[in-house]
Amino acid sequence: MSAADHGRRSLLWPVLLVSLLALAPLLALAWNALVSGALQGVSLGSEGRLQVGNTLALVIGEGLLGGVVGTAIGWLTALCSFPGRRALRIAQLLPMAIPAYLQAASLIDWGSRAGWRIHGLGWAIALLALANYTYVFFLSHETFAASGRRLLEASRSLGVGPWRSFVRVALPLALPAIGAGVALSAMEVVNELGAVRLLGVPSLSAGILDRWQAEGDAPGAALLALAALAIVAVLVAGERLLRRRSRRWNLTGGAPQGPLWHLQGWRAGVAMLITALPPLLALLIPSLWLSTGWESLRDQDGGELIALTLRSLGLALAATVLTLAAALVLAVVRRWSPRPLVQQFSVLAGLGYAVPGSVLALGLLILGGPVGLGPVLLLLWGYGDRFMAVAKQGLDAAFERLPPSIDEAAISLGCNWRGVLRRVHLPLQRGPLLVGGLLVFVDVVKELPLTLSLRPFDFDTLAVRVFQYASDERLGAAMTPALLIMLLGLMASAALIPSLDRR
Amino acid sequence: MIRLAASTTLAALLLGVAAPIAALAQEVRVYSGRHYNSDNALYERFTKATGIKVRLLESNDSAIVERLRSEGKNSSADVLILVDAARLANATEMGLFQPVGSAELMRDVPLSLRDPNGRWFGLTRRVRAFVVNPKLVNPASLKTYADLAKPALKGKLCLRNRSSVYNQSLVADQLILRGEPATRSWIRGMVANLADEVYTSDTVLARDVARGSCGVGVINSYYVARMLSGQNGAADKALAQKVRIVYPNPAHVNVSGAGVTRHASNRSEAIRLIEFLTSPTAAEGFAQSGFEYPLKGFGNNPILKRFGTFKADGVSAAQLGAKAKAAIKLMADNGWQ
């Protein structure tokens, strides 16, 4: 292995570079908070405690609800066959592709027109679970599909029924991926600003911004940000523990063969209902709104809509490629380098996801503003930083399923590290790369705070336009760009999901 | 993958470099915290009249201020437009504007609606008004903001949340006019009167007043004007016809305003744009599209005429800016969520 080690040492530098790029905005913020005021005498206060409590409640509530829904749908669509399975699998992207703040605004406005007040924690948990269960779905589905069938076939031949095979075989197998998905969705919840604020839930993300920008209390904001980071650290640690406990290697070279559970009669009906419910709910909210608010729909300039769409698409494609490349570097080096330093850096590089987008934007402005870095570059840097974890979580979980012996075999057959990457890892990790790319793509298309703060002149995107209309309480005008965001997500989903079957 | 990443980075670099080169034509670059679509028609009229192209970046106020501040000399923005007097005053204090001397601006913008040193100029006025359901609360019983704390309104008052910048400025305004002890007990009285948890949107609040869940609320009048115009549909129009807009006397008047940025590279174009936006013709445009009040008088909009007139309380933006943080703290400490 020593000759191979020699070649791999050069990989240390990309990891350091990627990690430093990811950490730089956070360090700039910390420095800014330190020099702008002494940290002594800062306390959470009753307000801060309320915000911590609410964020914890959101994380736990959403994690449980989204975890159960995502895992159930992941299992059903990966390992059971029932009418409409393929279409329903693609449709799972819909709930994620509709920005949560638009869902909240439409629901609140519709309720208000109908005479109901939609407000508070319960609604926030339900809406966030709907918007974020997709992470759990995709990661667990990928694992179930990749490694579940053969084991299930074995368990079936031993006389285990579908339900028990789910609990005893599939679930333990997929725990790392489910954990990764729940951790991702929970981090998204820690960061959620618009929807939570509209529903009147005082959360950490809003508290950080308010303390910083409205109250000018940078140290207080830093303290709240630390609380948010602590929640995320617990999530990541929990997810790693889960993963270590269930480390299993299996090689998934060929096509996933073996039978699916054929569901018939009422069972197939229940499976269809469970699988169809979240996408239907996600569509139901804007539809409900349309049923009462259609009169305020406005004609839109078609040329402008096309320009908005092209900008969203271009930004998302560029950001997806960059983020995937960086995440791949991190994941591969993490696998090959036993050095604890590398391992730690690779974890730190995902921290950008734990910071509210608007705060990350401030950090990037502090770094990029004074040197006049182009806004598009700064924006792509921000996207990469923010969504690195999304691409990386799935990859890390997938690399852990891949036995190290396969690398050793390739090396003993004369491959250098580039060869192993190109000929072994990339083909085998196509599934997680596709899923990671899809999630990053959709995340970038609907991303708001970074885009709003960092974009160049005359460079609005679909998400920006949705926000501008929705925050001005003009939902009718927000619906068309929102529909285009959904379409972009669906197109990406339809293009990538079916290819998960072809390995 | 890595080659693709490299070429993407290169493309992005080129985009970043190409942007300044394209900036040779006569143009003015605007950072704006105002909402989209009310202003675009005005910018188009300006370009038609002067040949100066308007390049726009709209965002929320605090993000745009942070951006301008961190870009410093590198910023390509020529004009900064912000909503809310306290924010304008804070941006002035941060040194984001430069002083401008223009006879036209001095003539068109009343002294109380601009910075005395010419660093920013008001564009529009909006009034923090009462929206009243006459079946539950007698509109004549509400004369000043202080009346909202009267025990007679227990269980009838609806407010927006603390993070609404208009509420923050209203409290700063009261702090200046009535001092801290009176303002504190006023806030406590209002919190005790609340009919429901604080609202996060003015339109939702106005509907609840119309339906009778609240007797009175505090909002910017243009949301009700928009409902009355039918923009939100027939149901909202019918609801809005059930409420009255009452302007307290004196009223807290807030502004949106614009100034030339300190490092503007198109200074004269920037001044021309602000002169255009503050001219009496533009004032009509603002009032028509967003139901805001022009800088002078009350406009010709029939819906705004229905609301009647108001008398401003004369508190200056600089005063509001100085009290903004104290106002937020007072709200938080006394239970205004």
Interface residues (C-beta under 8 A of the other chain):
Chain A: E47 I108 D109 S112 R113 G115 R117 H119 G120 R197 L198 L199 G200 P202 A206 L209 D210 Q213 A214 E215 G216 T292 G293 W294 E295 S296 A318 V321 L322 L324 A325 A326 L328 S358 A361 L362 L365 I366 G368 G369 P370 V371 G372 L373 G374 P375 V376 L377 L380 L426 P449 L452 S453 L454 R455 P456 F457 D458 F459 D460 R465 Q468 Y469 S471 D472 E473 R474 G476 A477
Chain B: M1 I2 L4 A5 T8 T9 A11 A12 L13 L15 G16 V17 A19 R29 H35 Y36 N37 R55 L56 L57 E58 S59 N60 S62 A63 E66 R67 R69 S70 E71 G72 N74 S75 S76 N161 S163 V165 Q168 D196 E197 V198 Y199 T200 S201 D202 T203 V204 R207 D208 R211 S213 Y223 G230 Q231 N232 G233 A234 A235 D236 A324 K325 I328 K329 A332 Q337
